[in-house]
Structures are given as structure tokens and as C-alpha cells.
Amino acid sequence: MLKKNSTSPSAVNAIAGFADRAVSTSLKPDARKLYKRNILDGLGWAISALPGAPFAALRDQFGFCTIKSRYK
């Protein structure tokens, strides 16, 4: 949760600030490729963990990956 009226930023606020200031054009091409892949991967993991019928249907259709099975 983001802290309000705090004199020192929380880890979440620090990460949010970094992300807000980040510019993809300042990354080298290899790093930019990894950045895009990791963002999409993270979004996929987050979406697959959501509760609800639509997400259960996606898991049924595509399977629910686990870190163990995914990174063998």
C-alpha cells in the first residue's frame, strides 16, 4: 500500500517512482527486449492468478503454469 505524508519513501513508492521515470529508449536493445518480455510475463502471471470464472476458463484452456514446471 502506498504511504501518504511520509518523509521516507516505502519500497513500493521507490519502485513506482523508478518506473514512472523510466524511459525505454534509454535501454540498450538487448535490455529493451528483456524488459518487454518480463513485463508481459509478469502481467500474464498476475492475470492467471486472479479469481473468477473468466480467469478459470483461461487456466482450463491454457493451463496454469507453476514456476517449477515453467523453468525446468
C-alpha distances in whole Angstrom, upper triangle without the diagonal:
4,6,9,13,12,16,14,12,9,10,7,9,12,12,11,14,16,16,17,20,21,25,26,30,29,29,32,33,32,29,28,30,27,24,25,26,23,21,23,23,19,19,22,20,17,20,22,19,19,21,23,27,27,25,27,30,29,28,32,33,32,31,27,27,26,26,29,31,30,30,34
4,6,10,10,13,12,9,7,9,6,6,10,11,9,11,14,14,14,17,19,23,25,28,27,27,31,32,32,28,28,29,27,24,25,27,23,21,24,24,20,20,23,22,19,22,24,22,21,23,26,30,29,27,30,32,31,31,34,35,34,33,30,30,29,28,31,33,32,32,36
4,7,6,10,9,8,7,10,9,8,11,13,12,13,16,17,17,19,21,25,27,30,29,30,33,35,35,31,30,32,30,27,29,30,27,25,27,27,24,24,27,26,23,25,28,25,25,27,29,33,33,31,33,36,35,34,38,39,38,37,34,33,32,31,34,37,35,35,38
4,6,9,10,9,10,13,12,10,13,15,14,14,18,18,17,20,22,26,28,31,30,31,35,37,37,33,32,35,33,29,31,32,29,27,30,30,27,26,30,29,26,28,30,28,27,29,31,35,34,33,36,38,37,37,40,42,40,40,37,36,35,34,38,40,38,38,42
4,7,9,9,11,15,14,12,14,17,16,15,19,20,19,21,24,27,30,33,31,33,36,38,38,35,34,37,35,32,33,35,32,30,33,33,30,30,33,32,29,31,34,32,31,33,35,39,38,37,39,42,41,41,44,45,44,43,40,40,39,37,41,43,41,41,45
4,6,7,8,12,12,10,12,15,15,14,17,19,19,20,23,26,29,32,30,31,35,37,37,33,33,35,33,30,32,34,31,29,32,32,29,29,32,31,28,31,34,31,31,33,36,39,39,37,39,42,40,40,44,45,43,42,39,38,37,36,39,41,40,39,43
4,7,9,13,14,12,12,16,16,15,17,20,19,20,23,26,29,32,30,31,34,37,37,33,33,36,34,31,33,35,32,30,33,34,30,31,34,33,31,33,36,34,34,36,39,42,42,40,42,45,43,43,46,47,45,45,41,40,39,37,40,43,41,40,44
4,7,10,11,9,9,13,14,13,15,18,18,18,21,24,27,29,27,28,31,34,34,30,30,33,31,28,30,32,29,27,31,31,27,29,32,30,28,31,34,32,32,34,37,41,40,38,40,43,41,40,44,45,43,42,39,37,36,34,37,40,38,37,40
4,7,8,6,6,9,10,9,12,14,14,15,18,21,24,27,25,25,29,31,31,27,27,30,27,24,27,28,25,24,27,27,24,25,28,27,25,28,30,28,28,31,34,37,36,34,37,39,37,37,41,41,39,38,35,34,33,31,34,36,34,34,37
4,5,5,6,9,10,10,12,14,15,17,18,22,24,27,25,26,29,31,30,26,27,29,26,23,26,27,23,22,25,25,22,23,26,24,22,25,27,25,25,28,31,34,34,31,34,36,35,34,38,39,36,35,32,31,29,28,31,33,32,31,34
4,5,5,6,8,10,11,12,14,15,16,20,22,25,23,23,26,28,27,23,24,26,23,20,23,23,20,19,22,22,18,20,23,21,20,23,25,23,24,26,30,33,32,29,32,34,32,31,35,36,34,33,29,28,26,24,27,30,28,27,31
4,5,5,6,9,10,10,12,14,15,19,20,24,23,22,26,27,26,23,23,24,22,19,21,22,18,17,20,20,16,17,21,19,17,20,22,20,21,24,27,30,29,26,29,32,29,29,33,34,31,31,27,26,25,24,27,29,27,27,31
4,5,5,6,9,10,10,12,14,18,20,23,22,22,26,27,27,23,23,25,23,20,22,24,20,19,22,22,19,20,23,22,20,23,25,24,24,26,29,32,31,29,32,34,32,32,36,36,34,34,31,30,29,27,30,33,30,30,34
4,5,5,6,9,10,11,12,16,18,21,19,20,23,25,25,21,21,24,22,19,21,22,19,18,22,22,19,20,24,23,21,24,26,25,25,29,31,35,33,31,33,36,33,33,37,37,35,34,31,30,29,27,30,32,30,29,33
4,5,5,6,9,10,10,14,16,19,18,17,21,22,22,18,18,20,18,15,17,19,16,14,18,18,15,17,20,19,17,21,23,22,23,26,29,32,30,28,30,32,30,30,33,34,31,31,28,26,25,24,27,29,26,26,29
4,5,5,6,9,10,13,15,19,18,18,22,23,23,19,19,21,19,16,17,19,17,14,18,19,16,16,20,19,17,20,23,22,22,25,28,31,29,27,30,32,29,29,33,33,31,31,28,27,27,25,29,30,28,28,31
4,5,5,6,9,12,15,18,16,17,21,23,23,20,19,22,20,17,19,21,19,17,20,21,19,19,23,23,21,23,26,26,26,29,31,34,32,30,33,35,33,33,37,37,34,34,32,31,30,28,32,33,31,30,34
4,5,5,6,10,12,15,13,14,17,20,20,16,16,19,17,14,16,19,16,15,18,20,17,18,22,22,20,23,26,25,26,29,32,35,33,30,33,35,32,32,36,36,33,33,31,29,29,27,30,32,29,28,32
4,5,5,8,10,14,13,13,17,18,19,15,14,17,15,12,13,16,14,12,15,17,14,15,19,19,18,20,23,23,23,27,29,32,29,27,30,32,29,29,33,33,30,31,28,27,27,25,28,30,27,26,30
4,6,8,11,14,14,15,18,20,21,18,16,19,18,15,16,19,17,14,17,20,17,17,21,22,20,22,25,25,25,28,30,33,31,29,32,33,31,31,35,35,32,33,31,30,30,28,32,33,30,30,34
4,7,10,12,11,13,16,19,20,17,15,19,18,15,16,20,18,16,19,21,20,20,24,24,23,25,28,28,28,32,34,36,34,32,35,37,34,34,38,37,35,36,33,32,32,30,34,35,32,31,35
4,6,9,8,9,13,15,16,13,12,15,15,11,13,16,15,13,17,19,17,18,21,22,21,24,26,27,27,31,33,35,33,31,34,35,32,32,36,35,33,33,31,30,30,28,31,32,29,28,32
4,5,6,7,11,13,15,12,10,14,14,11,12,16,16,14,17,19,19,19,22,24,23,25,28,28,29,33,35,36,34,32,35,36,32,33,37,36,33,34,32,31,31,29,33,33,30,29,33
4,5,5,9,9,11,9,7,10,11,8,9,13,13,12,15,17,17,18,20,22,22,24,26,27,28,32,34,35,32,30,33,34,30,31,35,33,30,32,30,28,29,27,30,31,27,27,30
4,5,8,9,12,10,8,11,13,11,12,16,16,16,18,20,21,21,24,26,26,27,30,31,32,36,37,39,36,34,37,37,34,35,38,36,33,35,34,32,32,30,33,34,30,29,33
4,7,9,12,10,9,13,14,12,14,17,17,17,19,21,21,22,25,26,27,28,31,32,33,37,39,40,37,35,38,39,35,36,39,38,35,36,35,32,33,30,33,34,30,29,33
4,6,8,6,6,9,10,9,11,14,14,14,17,19,19,21,23,24,25,27,29,30,31,35,37,39,36,33,36,37,33,34,37,36,32,33,32,29,30,27,30,31,27,26,29
4,6,5,6,9,10,10,12,14,15,16,18,20,21,22,24,25,27,28,30,31,33,37,39,40,37,35,38,38,34,35,38,36,33,34,33,30,30,28,30,31,27,25,28
4,5,5,6,9,10,11,12,14,15,17,18,20,21,23,24,26,27,29,30,32,36,38,39,36,33,36,36,32,33,36,34,30,32,31,28,29,27,29,29,25,24,27
4,5,5,6,9,10,11,12,14,16,16,18,20,21,23,24,26,27,29,31,35,37,38,35,32,34,35,31,31,34,32,29,30,29,26,26,24,26,26,22,21,23
4,5,5,6,9,10,10,12,14,15,16,18,20,21,22,24,25,27,29,33,35,36,33,31,33,34,30,30,33,32,28,29,28,25,25,22,25,25,22,20,23
4,5,5,6,9,10,11,12,14,15,17,18,20,21,23,24,26,27,31,33,34,31,29,32,32,28,29,32,30,27,28,27,25,25,23,26,26,22,22,25
4,5,5,6,9,10,11,12,14,16,17,18,20,21,23,25,26,30,32,33,30,27,30,30,26,26,29,28,24,25,25,22,23,21,24,24,20,19,22
4,5,5,6,8,10,10,12,14,15,16,18,20,21,22,25,28,30,31,29,26,28,29,25,25,28,27,23,24,23,20,20,18,21,21,17,16,19
4,5,5,6,9,10,10,12,14,15,16,18,20,21,23,27,29,30,28,25,28,28,25,25,28,27,24,24,23,21,21,19,22,22,19,18,22
4,6,5,6,8,10,11,12,14,15,17,18,20,22,25,27,28,25,23,26,26,22,23,26,24,21,23,22,20,21,19,22,22,19,19,22
4,6,5,6,9,10,10,12,14,15,16,18,20,24,26,27,24,21,24,24,20,20,23,22,19,20,19,16,18,16,19,19,15,15,18
4,5,5,6,8,10,10,12,14,15,17,19,22,25,26,24,21,23,24,20,20,23,23,19,19,18,15,16,14,17,18,14,14,18
4,5,5,6,9,10,11,12,14,16,17,21,23,24,22,19,22,23,19,20,23,22,19,20,18,17,17,16,20,20,17,17,21
4,5,5,6,9,10,10,12,14,16,19,21,22,19,17,19,20,16,17,20,19,16,17,16,15,16,16,19,19,15,16,20
4,5,5,6,9,10,11,13,15,18,20,21,19,16,18,19,15,15,19,18,14,15,13,11,13,12,15,15,12,13,16
4,5,5,6,9,10,11,13,17,19,21,19,16,18,19,16,16,19,19,16,16,14,12,13,12,16,16,13,14,18
4,5,5,6,8,10,11,15,17,18,16,13,16,17,14,14,18,18,15,16,14,13,15,15,18,18,16,17,21
4,5,5,6,9,10,14,15,16,14,11,13,14,11,11,15,14,12,12,11,10,12,13,16,16,13,15,19
4,6,5,6,9,12,15,16,15,11,13,15,12,11,15,15,12,12,9,8,9,10,14,14,11,14,17
4,6,5,7,11,13,15,14,11,13,15,13,12,16,17,15,14,12,12,12,13,17,17,15,17,21
4,5,5,9,11,12,10,7,10,12,10,10,14,14,13,13,11,12,14,15,18,18,16,19,22
4,6,8,10,11,10,6,8,10,8,7,11,11,10,9,7,9,11,13,16,15,14,17,20
4,7,10,12,11,8,9,12,11,9,13,14,13,12,9,10,11,13,16,16,15,18,21
4,7,10,9,6,8,11,11,10,13,15,15,14,11,13,14,17,19,20,19,21,24
4,7,8,6,7,11,11,11,13,15,16,15,13,15,16,19,21,21,21,24,26
4,6,6,6,9,10,11,12,14,16,15,14,17,19,22,24,23,23,26,29
4,5,5,6,9,10,10,12,14,14,14,18,20,23,25,24,24,27,29
4,5,5,6,9,10,11,12,13,13,17,19,22,25,23,23,26,28
4,5,5,6,9,10,10,11,10,13,16,18,21,20,19,22,25
4,5,5,6,9,10,9,9,13,15,18,20,19,19,23,24
4,5,5,6,9,9,11,14,17,20,22,20,20,24,25
4,5,5,6,7,9,12,15,18,20,18,17,21,23
4,5,5,5,5,9,12,15,17,15,15,18,20
4,6,5,8,11,14,18,19,16,17,20,22
4,6,9,12,15,18,20,17,17,20,22
4,7,9,12,15,17,14,13,17,18
4,6,10,13,14,11,11,15,16
4,7,10,12,10,10,14,15
4,7,8,7,6,10,12
4,5,5,6,9,10
4,6,5,6,9
4,6,6,6
4,6,6
4,6
4
